[in-house]
Amino acid sequence: MESAGEGRVTFDWQSVVYRDFDVDLDEPGSRSGAALDALLDDLGVPEGEGWALVGAWAEQLSRALAAGVPALLRRLAHPDVAVRRMVPVVLAYAAAPADAIVPAIREHSLHAPDPAVRLGLLVVLGRYADRPDVRAQLRRCLRGEPADALGAALGLLLRPAPQPGGAPAVVGSGAPSTADGAGPVEDAVVDALALCGGEAGAALGELAWCDPEWAGAVPYGPVDVVDSWLVGAPEVRSRWLTLMLAALGDGRLDAVAARVLVEAADRLCAADSTRYACHAAAVGALLDHPDPAVRRAAVSTNYLHTCGSYLDALAVAASGPAARRDPGVAQAALARLARRGDRRCLAGLREGVAAGTAGAELLCSAAALADDLWPAIRERLAQDLPAAEVNVLLTGTQQWRGGGPAVPEVVAALERLSRRIDATVSGDPDARPEFIELEAASATCAFLRRWGLGDARALAVLRRVAVGADPETGLAAIRALMGQNTSTDTTTHSPTHSSTHSSSDSSRHSSTDSLTGAAADSAYSAADEMASQVIPLLLNVLARRHRPGRLAGRRGWRFDDNACGWLGELGPRAGAAAPALRGMRDDPAEAGALRVAAADALWHITGDVTGALPVLRHFANPGIASATVAATATERASVANEDGVDAALLARAQDALRRIEHEIAAAGPGDEGDDDRPDPAG
């Protein structure tokens, strides 16, 4: 780009997209976009000028610069303040000969009435801070009005974005001084940067670098922008942060900036927790700040817990008067201490459990302290608690070790829950128990599956619940009785993909691969015993499918579908269920989902490819399946084929068919058998 009589003026697009904005930005905000459009209209810059290989915002800035430095300088007297404020932003990216730009910029920066314009022009002067006259003026401005001081500090500190192998974009402790050409950045510069939270920040907030839509409202936006400029100079950032945290602590800085400063401290400590430990202590002190927004920011950290001073502050916030004043912060502090196994959180955790305020996420984080906390959990579970709290306690302790002693309390909780649920269903078969009651009952069954299968009372209660009035709770109990080799989610059906039907002997070997001799025989015998108990229970679920009442669980999975899938998981051990499954598979009046589930289960149990393939191929064909859905008139089919279920049925049938055909192909020709069965559609 040429500017007549001035020599070459180039556009520093790297600083636009790498230091101040980004490559793809269209505009930092509507305010800035409108101001730049007004400037371009006033300059009369034709379309087509500018750099087309950068983002839209950078291209627009380059178009304005194409008008030339003199034309832009004249717009500093424009009657529209928004246009005047856009001029320094454009000139900040003008790499022009110093003699063509510096004298006018110096003059305007001294006398412009608008603080935001003066601040922006001082940033522009920073491009020429290697000149003694410019450097001297910038240093003098450090002692001037707040906006001038901040603009001078940014001018002295910022550098154009680096070219490959070039200087850094921000002057740091290892770079030449912004003041006298040698040594670290002066305190006066850092002090001026700390003015960004006050009226100087308000002036910066009027410029495009700090458009509220880009950076946030004042004072958050200016503080965040200055911090982002300092990321490449950690030592300067640390010194600035010390001043800013002090101002936040004593109330000179608005609480809205707390999140920016705490995150900056967090990042510095992540890089070097020893060098920047002072910031961990400062953030820890904010946990006692009178403003709750500051306290919440101070506890929301990722790396400060590596510093002892911050952990000490967390311990204070997690218990006693501080915890009672701000329970939310106390919970977060407890969680951070608990993750580190810090025993100072035990009192607060026990207090939370006793009061019913310890959330599942908090309990999950305390797994390392499980041995110390189980007594409190057991004492709480022994009470007649709301279902929501039972669910919280059991899901929160799901991954804890040593849960065996709590089995009696959990058994009692399951009995209370099942009585409530059965009472709801017995009065009205179509009634839906509360979602949270079903969740809690499922959680108790999952707990007993892990810890209670050696307890006679637990087994007796699970068997009783398995045949209770509510089939969903019954299925959860059955899943628990099936033992540790089954899924932990009783609401979804996910049949095993391994082939277990080739022979009884192959099933035996597949389930005891890692065992030998007596151990293998014992494991096999236990598996047979388990199957003999749960098969009648699962068949009972299937036998109830025509009774009035709910057909699917709280997350939409059909009870009969789950029962079939779990019978299939038992493999050849479920041979006693084959006649009932065969009747469901071959009955055209049954819902398609049940027929597919029964066909898949029978293949796992008996290896009956001949019977499975026609049904699966039928429902794996989108056209035929849709026609069957439309023609099915039973109540069960209408439930099965609600919106969205057809696709699930199709996918289920296709998946089962794919697995069976894959095994047939792997086994070789001749294994599919004769298929002379009648059309499954009837």
N, C-alpha and C positions, 0 to 999 in steps of 0.2 A: 504494500500500500504506500503510495507517495503522497506527501503533503508539500505543496509548492513552496519552494524557498527554504525548506527546513531539513532536507536530507531524508533519508529513509526512516519511516515509522513502521514498525512491525507489531503484530498482534501477539501478545503473550497468552496464547490459548491454553498452554499447559497449566498456568496458574489458575485459570478459570475452572478447568475440569478436574484437576488433581489436588489443588490446594484449597479452593474456596467453595466449589459447588460439585458437580459431577458431570460425566460425559453425556448422559441421556436427558438431562434436565431440560424441560421446555420453558419453565420460568420458576423462580423461587416462590412466587406468589402472585396473586392477581394485582396487588398494589404495585409491585415492581414491574410486572409485565405491562401494565397500563402506563407507567411512567416512562419506560423505555420506548413504547410505541409512540407516546407523545413527543419524546425527544427525536426519534427518527423522522416523524412527520415534520417537525419544525426544521430539522436539518435538510429535509428534502432528499434523503439518500435513496437512490433508485433500487428497486428489487434486483437481486442478482449479485449485489456486492456482498462481500464477507466470505468467511471460511465455511464451505459447505460440508466439510469432512468431520465436523465436531457437532455436539448437540445443538438443539435449537437455540438455547439461551446464549451459548458462546457465539453462535453464528450471528445472532442479533447484536451482541456487543461489538463484534468485529465490523458489522455494517455501520454502526454509529462511529466507530473509529475511522472508518474509511472517509468520513467527511473532513478529516484533518484536525489537528490540534487547535489551530486558531478558531475554527468554527465552534468547537466544543467549549473553548474558554469563553467565548462570547455568550454561551448559554448559561454561564454562571450568573448572569444578570437577568435571566428569564423571569417573567412575573409569576410563573407557576413554580412553587417550591418543590413539587415532586420532580419536575424536570431538572431543577438545580441540583437536587440530591442525587440524581442519576449520573450527572456529569463526572464526579470523582470516581464512581464505580467503573465507568468506561475508561477513564484516563489511567486507572490503576493497572490496566493491561496494555498500556502504550509503551513499547520499548522505543523511545524517541531520543534523539540527541539532546543532551542536557541543556544546551544553550537555547534550544527551541521551546522548552517547556518549564524549566526550573524557575526562571525569574517570575513568570506570571503566576505559577502555582504558589510560590512563596508569598507574593503580594496578596493574592486572594485568601490564603490560609490565615493571614493576619487580620484581615478586615471584613471577611464575609460575616454577615449578621447571624446566620443560622448555625448553631453549634454542630448540627449533623454534617453540613457542608464542610465546615472547617475540619472536623474529624476526618472526613473522607479525603480531603486534600492533603492532610498530613500523612495519611497512609500512602498517597501517591508519591509524596516527597521521599518516602523511605526507599524508593527505587534508586535514589541518587544519594543515599546516606554516606557514600564514600567521599563525597565532596565536603571539605571542611565547613563551607558556609551553610550547607544544608544540615550537616550534623550539629553544628552549633545552634541553629534555629530549633531543631527538634529537641535538643537538650534544654533549651530555654522554655519550650512549651511544656516540658514535664512539670514545671513549677507554675503553670498557668491554670486556667479554668479546667474543671474536670474533663470536659469533652476534649479539650486541646491536649491535656496530659495523656488521656487514653489514646487519642489519635497519634501523638508523637511516639508513645511506647510501641504501638503496633507498627508504625513506620520504621522505628529503629530495629524492631524484632523480626518482622516478616521479610522474607526474601522471595523473589520469583521462584516458581517451582523449578526444581533442578533439571537440567539437561543430563543426559547420560554422562556420568563421571564428574558432574558439576557440584556446586555448593548446595548445602541443604536449604530447604524452603523456609525454615525457621532458624534463627540464630540460637544456638544452645551454648552450654558451658564450654564445649570444646571448640566453638567457632569464634571468629573475631568478635570483639565486643561491639555492641551497638553504640557505645559511647565514645571510646577513645581509640579504637582500633586494636586493642590487645586486652586479654584477660576475660573474666566472666561477665555476664550481663549485670549491669549495675542494679543496686537495690532500688534506685529511683524509678527505673523502668518497671520492675516488678510491682512496686507500690502503685504506679499508675495503672498497670493492668488490673489491679484489684479494685479499681474504681468502676469496673464493668457492672457491678451490681446496683449502682445508684444512678444519678442523673447522667453520668457519662454513658452508662449502658443504655439509657433511654435515647440518647443521641445516636448511638450505634444502631439501636433498634429501628431507626428511621431509614436506614440504608439497606440496599438489596442483600448485602451479606447477612443481614439479620432480619429478613422479612419474616413476620410472624408465622406465615404459612410454611416457611422453610425451617425456622429455628425455634419457634415458640414465642409466646408473648413475653414482654418485659416483666420481670428481670430474668426469667428463666432463659430466654433466647440469647441475650448478650452473654450471659455467663457460659452457656453451652458453646457458643461460637468461639469465644476466647479460649475455652478449654480445648476445643478441637484444633485450634491453631497451635496449641502448645504440646500436642501429643508427640511431635517429633523432637521435643526438647525436654526430656524428663526432669532434668535438674531445675530448669526454670519453672516447669509445671509444678514441681514439688514446692518451690519457694512461694509461688503464687497461691497454691492450695493451702499452705499454712496460714496465709493472711485471710483467705476466704473462709476457711473453717472457723477461724477465730471470730470473724464478723458474723457468721451464722450462729455461733454459740452464744454470743452476747446480744443478739437481736438486731444488730445493725444491718444484716442482710435478710431479705425476705425468705421465709421458709420454703417457698416454691422452688428455690435453687438448690435445696438440699440434695435432691436425687442426683443432680449433675456432679456435685462435689463428692458425694459418697462413692459414686461410680468411679470418679477419677482416683480417689484414694485406693479403692479396690484394685484398679488396674496397676497402679504404681506398686502396691504391695505384692501383687501377683508377679511382677517383674523382679522385685528384690525386696523381700519382706524384712530384711535386716536394715537395709539402707533407708527404707521409708517407713519404719515402724512407728515413727512419731505420728503419722497420719492415722494409724490404727488406734492409737490412744485418743486422738482428737475425735475420731468418729465414735469411739466407745463412750466418750463424755457426752455425746449428743443423745445417747439413749435416755438421759435424764432431762432432756430439753423440755421446756414447758409446752411447746407446740407439738401435738400428736403427729403432724405430717413429718416433722423432722425426726421424731423417734421412729416412725415407720421406715423412713429412708435409711436411718442408721442401722436398722436391724436387717435390711435387705441387701446383704453382701454375699460374695462368693469366695473371697480369698482372705479377708481380714482375720478370719478365725485362726490363721497360722501364727498370729501374734498373741502372746500371752496377755498383753494389756487389754486387748479387745475381748478375749475370753473372760477376763476378770469382770469387765463391764457387763457382758452378757449374763454372767452368774448373778450379778446384782439385779439386773432387770428381770430375771426369770423368777424371782421369788420375793416374798415380803411385801412391803408397801408399794414398791415400784410395780410389781405384778398386779396388785389389786387396782392400781391407778390405770393401767393400760394392759388388759388381759391379752389383746391381740399381739402386742409386742412381746409380752411374756411368753406366749406360745411359740412365736418365731425364735426367741432366744433359747427356749428349752430345746427346740428341734436342732438348732445348731450345736448346742452343747451335747445333746444326745448322740448325734452322728459321730462325734469324736469320742464317745464313751466317757465323757466328763461326768464324774459322779456328783458334781455340784448340782446337776439337774434333777437328781433323784427326788428331793423333797418336793420340788415343783410338780414333777410328773405324778407322784403319789397323790398330791393334793388335787391335781386335775382329774385323775381317775376317780377319786373319792367324790368329787363334786360333779362328775359326769361331763366335764368340759374338755377332756383330752380327746382330740380328734384322731381319726384313723391314721392320717399322714404323720402326725406327731408320734403316735405309737410305733408306726413302721420305722421311724428314724431311731427309735430307742432299742432296736433289736440287740445291740451289744450289751445292754443292761437288763436283758430278759430275766435272769436269775433273781435280780433284786426287785423286779416289778411284778412278778407273777403273784405273790401274796396279795398285793393290792388289787390286781385284776380279779383274783378269785373272790375276794371279799365283796367286790362290787357286783360280780356276776351272781353271787348268792342272793341278791335282792331281786324283787319283782320289778325289773326294769322295763322301760318302754322298748319296743322292738328296735327303734333306731339306735338306741345306745348299745343294745346287745350286738347289733350288726357292726357298729363302730369298734367295739372292743375285740370282736373276733376277726374282723378283716384287718384291723391294725396289728394284731399279734400273729397273723397268718404265717409269717416267716420266722417267728421266734423259735428258739430251741426250748426244750424242757416243758412242754405243755401238759404232760401226762397227769400231774397232780390236779389240774383244773377240770378233769373229766367229770367228776360228780356235779360241779356247778353248771357245766355246759349241758349235761343231761337234763338237769332240772329246768334249765332255760328252754331247752327244746320241748319238754313236756308242756310248759306254760304256753309257749307259742303255738304248738300244735292244737292245744285245746281251744285257743282263741280262733284259730283258722278254721278248725272243724266246726265250731259253733256257727261261724258265719256261713259256711257252705251247707251245713245240715238244715239250717232254716230256709235257705233258698238255693237250690243247686246252681242257679245261674249267677248267684252273687259272686262278686270278685273280692277276695280278701285284699287288705291293704298291701300295696306293693312292698312297703318296707317290712311288713310282717313276713312275707314270702322270702325277702332277701335275708332277713335275720334267721329264719328257719333253715335256709340253704347254708348259711354260714355256720350254724351249729352242726349241721350234718357234715360239712366239710371238715370242721375241727375234729369230730368224732372219727371220721374216716382216717385221719392222721394219727390220733392219739387214743381213740377209745375202743378199737376193735378187740382188745384183750380184756375188756371190762364187761362182765356178764350183764350188769344193769344197763350199760350203754347199748349192748346188742339187743336186749329185750325191748328197750324203748324204740330203737330204730325199726325193729320188726313190727312193733305196734303202729308206729307212724306210717310205715310202708303200706298198711292196709287201711289207713284212716279215711276220713270223708273227703279229704282234698287230694286229688291225684298229683298235683304239682309237688306238694310237700312229701307225698309218698315216694315220688320218683327221686327226690333229693335223698331220702333215707335209703332207698334201694342203692343209689349210687355209692353211698357211704359203705353199705354192706359189701359192695363189689370189691372194695379194698383199694390199696395204694397204687395198683397198676392201672387205675382208671383216671379219666379226666377230672379236674377239680371243678368244672363248670357243669352244673346239672341242668342248665337251661338250653344247651345246644347239643346237637347230635353230630358226632364226628366219628363214624365207624372206622375201625382199623383198616388199613389198606394192605395188610399182609394177608397172604392166603393161609387160612387155617383149616381148610376142608379136605386136604388130600388124604389124611388118615388120622385116627386117634393118636397113633404113635408119633406122627410128625408134630401134632399139636403139643404133645408132651415135651418133645425135645425143644420146640421153639420157645416154650415158656420156662425152660430150666437149662438154657444153654450154659450158664455159668456155674451150674451145680453138678455134682457127681454123686453116685452111690446113694447112701441113705438120705443125704440132704436133698437130692433131686426127687427121691420118692416122697419125702415129707412135703416138699413144696407142691408136688403134683397132687398129693392127697388133699392138701389144704385148698388147692384150686378147685378140685372136684367138690369138696364140701361146700365151698362158697357158691359154686354154680347150683348145687342142689337146693340151696336156700333161696337164691334170688330168682331162679327160673319161674317158680310158681308165683312169685310176687310180680314179676314182669308180665306174665300171662294174665294175672288178675287186672293189671292196668289195661291190657288189650281187651279183656272181656267187658270192661266197663265203658267201652267206647260208644255204645249205643244208648247209654243212660242219659237222662237230662243233665245239663251242666256244661261247664267250660270244657272245651276240647283242646285248648292251647294254653301255654304258660304265659307268664308276665312279659316275656320277650318274643312271643309269637311262635315258639316251637311247639308242635303238636305232641301231646302225650303219647299217642300210639306210635308216632314216628320215632320218638326217643326210645320207647320200649323195644321196638324192632331193632333199632340200631345197636342197643346194648346187648340184646340176645345174640346178634351177629358177632359182637366182640368176644363173646364166650366161645365161639367156634364150635367144634364138634361136641363140646360138653353140653351144649344147648339142644341136643338131639330131641329131647322130649318135647320141645316147643315146635318141632318141624310140622306136625299135622296142622296145628292152629295157624302157623304162618303160611302154609301152603293154601289153606282155605282163603285167607285174606288176599294172597297174591292173585289167585285165580278167579276171584269174584268180581265181575264187572260193576257190581253195585257199590263196591267200596271206593273210597276216595283215591284218586291217582297217587297222592303222596304216600298213602299207606301201602298201596300195591307195590310201588317202587321200593319202599323201605323193606317190605316183606321179601321181595325178590332178592334184594341185595343181602339181607340177613340169611336167607336160605342158602344162597351161594356160599357164604362164609361157613355155614354150619354143615351143609351136606355136599357141597360141590355140585349142586343141581344146576348145571349150565343149561340143560335142555328146557327146564321150566323157567329159568330166569331171563334168558335172552328174548323171548317174544314180548314179555311185558316191558322190559327195559327198552327194546327197540321201538315199541309202540309209543311210549311216553318220551322217548328221545327225539321223535319226529315232530317238529313244531306244528305242522299242519294237522296231523292226526290228533296230537295232544289237545290242540285248541278245540277241535271238533268234539272231542270226548268231553272236555270241560263244559262246553255249551250244552251238551246233551245230558249231562249228569244232573239228576234231580234230587239226590238225597241231601239231607241237612248237612251231613258231614262234608259232602263235596262242595256245598256252597261255602262252608267255612274254609275249606282247603284252598278254594280257588278265588279268594278275594284278590283285589288289585295287588299286583307285585308277586303273588305266590306262584303264578304260572311259570314265570321265568325261573324261579327257584326249583320248581318241580322238573322243568326241562333240563336245567343244569345238573340236578341230582341224578336224573336218569342217564344223561350223557356221560357223567363221570363214572358211574357204576358200570355202564356198558363198556366204556373205554378200558377200565381196569380188567374186566373179565376177558374181553377180546384180546388184550395184551397178553394175559396169561395163557390163553388158548394158543395164540401164535407162538409163544415161547415154548409151550409144551409139544407142539408139533401137530400135524394133521390127524384127524380121527378122534380127537378128544371132545369135540363139541357134542357129539351124539346126534341121534335122529330127533328131528323136531317135527312131530306130527300132531302137536297139540292144536286145539281149535283156536280160532282168532280170539285174542284176549279181550277184545272189545265186546265179545258176545254177539 
